[in-house]
Amino acid sequence: MTQGTKYEVMKFTEQGERCYKGSDCIYGELLGKYIQNNPYIEKTQVFFWISELIKQINQYHKCKGQRPYQYVNPYMMVVNSQEEITLIDTQARSNELLIKTANSLVMREHFLPDFIHDYSASDVMTDIYGIGKSIQYVFAMTAPDPKLTIWEEWSFRKIIRNCLNVSLKKGYQIPYDIFKHFPKLKNKV
């Protein structure tokens, strides 16, 4: 991967039950564009990206006084040269164009529940919904190598279904709950 574009991203520091948010500048490519240009990705990398997305959204929610992230989608995550992902800092002025794009009708239709028409009405459940839609997008746009096992496919379908179920009874309550169903990585031989 080449150096890419410079983005302001969030970095998290956990101390026990508390989490603190900082900011950093990195070079990279938006995840959505990256996987459009590189659809054949190692399965371990895909699993790592999804687990990092869940972890970072959970850390964001643990930061005191934080509103929901609101813009959970593959076009608000940066892949750096080490193929790690990081969330875009939505408070950074340099990312205003990305926020404007995220607020476009096309993005809202794909990554927000039907009953929410803009990101100002977002809550934790909307962020979890965005995680589910992002996982769906990643698997629709990539061909993991080796292929997912039947068990892994079933586990991710269950995760996506639970993320997209925004009712409080059946869906996840916090992003970290998704790890209850996260599959262990298995490689076909």
N, C-alpha and C positions, 0 to 999 in steps of 0.2 A: 504494500500500500504506500502510495506517495504521501508527502507531508499533509496535503489537504488544506482546508480553510481553518482559520482561527475562530474558536468559539469560547464563550464564557460558560463554564459548567459548574455544577455544584460538587463539593467534596464534603463528606460527612465524617465526623469523629464521634465515636461512641464511648461513653464513660458510664459503665453500669447500665442503668435504665434510661439515662439521659443521652441525647444525641444533639450535636451541634453542627450547624451548617456553615460552610465557608464557600468561597468561590475561587476558581482557578481558570486560567486560559490554556487551552490545548488546541493542537492542530488535529484535524480529522475530517471525517465525512459523516453526514447524517445516516443513521442506520437504514432508513427506508431507501435511500439512494444506493448505499453500499450493497445491499442485498439484491437490488435490481441489476446492478452491474456484476455481481459475483454470486449467482444462485447456487453454485455447488460448494457447500460449506461443510466442514467436518461436523459430525453430530455432536461431538464434545463441545465445540464452539457454540452451537445453537443452544445447547443445554446451559452453558455458562452464561450466555447473554440473557436468557429468560430468567435464570436464578438471580443474576445481578439486577435486572429490572425490578423484580419483586423485592429484593433486599433494599435497593435504593429508595423505592417508593415507601417502603416500610420505615426506613430511616428518616425520610422526609416527614412522615406523619408523626414520628417520635419527637421531632424538634418542637420545643415549647412555643406555643402561639402561632404555629404554622397553619395556614388554610390548606385545603387539599391542593395537590400539585396542579390539577386541572387539565393539563395538556399531555396526558399519557398516550403517546403514539410514537411510531418508529421515526417520525420526522422531528422529534424533540429529544433524540438520543444521538450522541456522537460516538463513532467508532474511531479509536485512536490507532496509531501505528502498531501497537501490540495487540490489536483486535479486542480491546476492552471497551465496554460501553459506559457512558456517563450521561446523566441527565443535564439538559440545557438549563442554565440559570434563568428562570423566567423574570427575575427582577433586574437583570442586567440590561442597560440601555442598548448595548451593542446587539442584543438579540431581538430588538423590537420588530424587525422584518419577519423573523421566524414566528413570533407571537401573532402577527397579523396574518400570516399564512395559516397558522393553526386555527385561527378564528374564521377562516373561510368556510363557506357553506359545504364544500366538498369534504373537508376534513371533519367538520362537525357531524355530517351525515354518516361518516364511516366510523368515528371513534367516540361518539356520544350516544347514550340511549335516546330513543325516539321522543320521549316525553321531556327531554331537556334541550332547549333551543339555543342556549349559549353557555359559555363556561362559567359565568358568574353564579349560576345555580348549582355548581359542582359541590360534591361532598365526597367523603371517603368511598362510598359505594360507586360513585362515578369514576374515581381513580381505579378501583378494582375492575370495573367494566372496561376501562381503557387498557388495563393489563391483558384481559381476555381477548380483546380485539387486536392488540399488538401481537399476542402469541399466534392468533389466527393468521394475521398478516405474514408473520415470519414463516410459518409453515406453508402458506399459500405461495410464497415467493421463492422459497429455497428447496433444494433437493439435498437433505442431509446425507452425508456419506460416513458410515454405512447407513442404510435405511433404518427407520424406526422399527422396533419390534412391535408385535401386536399389543403387548402389554403397555409399552410406551405410548403408542397411539391411543389406546383406551384411556390411559391416565391423562394425557393432554386433552382429550375430548371432554373428560370429566371436569378438568380444571377450567376449560373454556366455558362449558355449560354453567358451572357454578359462578364464574366471574360475570357472565352475561345475565344471570338471574339476579336482578337488582332488588328482589323482595328480601326483606330482612330475615325471613325464616330459613330459606334454603341456600342463600348465597354466602360468601365469605364475609366476615365482619371486619377483619383487618387484612392488609396484604400478606402478612406473614402466615396467615392461615392456609394460604395456597400451598405451602410446603408440605402440608399434611398429605396431599395427593401427588406431590412431585415425584416422578419416577426415578429410580436409580438407573444410571446409565448402563446399558447393556449393548455390547457389540456383537453383531452376527459374524460368524466365521465362515 
